[in-house]
């Protein structure tokens, strides 16, 4: 299998998002537009023209192919792009504040990963949120402001970070149970049969 060259390696969230949603199942252009609009809402909603350009570029680079079957308007990642998805997701930089599109794509791409890679990705995400929880705890401990609104805001962000750690832990446990319960199921290794039924990361504490 040919490896993806550096010049063809996508690094922008739109292109990687296109590969993620089409790897879950072949999609038409309208399907891709709708999937990315829902995944990024409400904070990240790239305009349709940008998504269409990304699809065209991925197709020219042979990273996105016409899906096999009777319909000619469905897209799916090429074998090269599918093999590179773990590294592409891992390379997306996470924001140091609230959940961003990189975090959402990393989470929603978990079911496209081999079990070991999935566990490693979750561990990295847990480390990210534990680091943020430590920062918010330090801010709460040392901030001289005593106003209730300031304290409530700090506590809110600390609870959000902790809730993401707890939720990722539940995702890890669910993935381990699934791998034990149904090894070797049809489809991608470790892929859930309903990959779009995914928690919206960071939507609210304890969500």
N, C-alpha and C positions, 0 to 999 in steps of 0.2 A: 504494500500500500504506500502510495506517495505521501510524504509528510508535507504539512502546510508550510509554505515559505514565509519568511518574515514579512515580506511586502504584502502578502495576501492574508496575514493573520489579523482578523478584526479585533479591535480593542474598545470600540465605542458601545455603549449600552444598547443602542437601537439594533445594531447588527447582531450582537450576541443575543438580544431578546428575540429577534427573528429566528435564530437558530434554536433557541430553547423551545419556543412555542411550536415550531414545526417538527421538532424532534419528538414531541409528545404525541404527534399524530399529524398526517398531512393536512395542510390548510390552503385554502384559496387566498388571494390577495385580500379580499374582504375579511376573511377569517383572521388573517395576520393582523390587520388593522384593528379589528375588534378585540383580539386577545391582548395586544399591547396596550390598548386604551384602558382595559379593565385591570391589567396587572399593575400599571403605574399610577392609577387614579388614587387620590386626586392630585398628588404632588408632581407627577411626571406623566405628561401626555404629549408625546412628540406629534407634530403635525403629520398628516397623511403623506404629504410630498416627501418628507424626510424618510419615512418608512418605505415608500415605493422606491426611492433611490437606493436605500440599503438593500432591498430585495434584488433590484437590478444588478447592483454591484456584486453581491454574493453569487448571483447566478453567472455573471461574467467570469468570476474567479473560480467557478465550478465548486463552490462551497454549498450551493443550494441547487437542487435538481428538481425536475418535474417528477412527481411521485409516480410509481408504477401503478398501472390500472387503466380503466377506461376513460376516466376524466383527465383532461390535459391541463386543467387550470389549478392543480394542487401542487404544492411545493413541499419538499422534505430535504433535510441536510444530506449532503453527500457523505460517503463513508469517511472521507478525510476530515470533514467538519465535525462529524459525530464523534470521531476518535479524539479530536482536539478539544471538545467541549469542556471536559474537566479542567484543563489548563486555562482555557479562556475564562471560565467562571472564577477560577481561583485568582486570576490576575486582576479582576475588577477591584479597584480600590474602594474601601469602605469609608464613608464619611465619619467624622468624629463627633457627630451630633445625633439627630434623630434618624430613624431608618430611612435610607435612600434607595434609589432604584438598584444600585449594585447589590445591596443586601437582599432586596426582594428577588432579584434574578438568581442569586446564589441559593436562596431557600427554595424557589420554585423549580430550580434545576436539580434538586437533590435526587429526585427519582430517576434521573438520567444517568446516575453514577453507579459504578460498581460498589458493592457494600463497603469495602475497605476505604475507598475514596470518599464515599458518602459520610462515613464516620469521621474521617479526617476533616472534611469540610465543616461538619457540625461542630467538631472540637474547636476549629479556628473561629467560628462564629461565636461560640460560647466565650472564648477568650476575649474576643472583641467587646462583648457586652459586659463581661466581668470587669474589664479595664474601665469602661465608661461608668459602671456602678461605683468603682473605687474613686473615680474623679468626683462624682456627684456626692458621695459620702464625705470625701475630704472637704468639698465646698460647703456642705451643710455643717460640718464640724468647725470650720474656721471662719466662715463669713460673719462679719460683725453686724450685719443687718438682722434685726430681730422682728421685723414686720411680719405678721401672719401670712400675707400674700407671698412674700419672698420665701419664707420657710415652706409654704405649701407647694410652690413651684419646684423647689429643690427636691422635696419629698416625692412629688409627682414623677420627676425624671428618674430618681433613684428607683422608684417602684416600677417604672417602665423598663429600665435596664434589667431589673431582677425578674420581671415577668417574661422577658425574652429569653433569659437564661433558663428559666423553668420550662418554657414552651419548647425550646430547642432540646432540652433533656427528654421531654416527652416524645418529640419527633425521633430522637435517637433510639429510644426504647421501642417505639412502634416499628421502626425500620428493622431492628434486630429480631423482633417477634415475627415480622412478615417474612424475613429471610429464612428463619427456621421453619415456619409453617408451610411455605410454598417455594422451596428452592427450584430453580430452573423453569419457572413459568415462562410462557411465550412472551416475546417482547424484549425490551432492553433489560439488562441485568438490574435487578432491584427496582424496576419500574412498577409503580402502583397502577392498578387497572383504571383508576379515576384520577389522573394526575392533576386535573384542574380544580379538584376540590381541596383547595389549599387555604390555610389561615392567612389573612393579610398581615404580614409582619409589622409589628409596631403600631397596630391600629389603635390600641388602648391597653393600659396596664391590665394584665391578666386575661386579655382577650383570647 
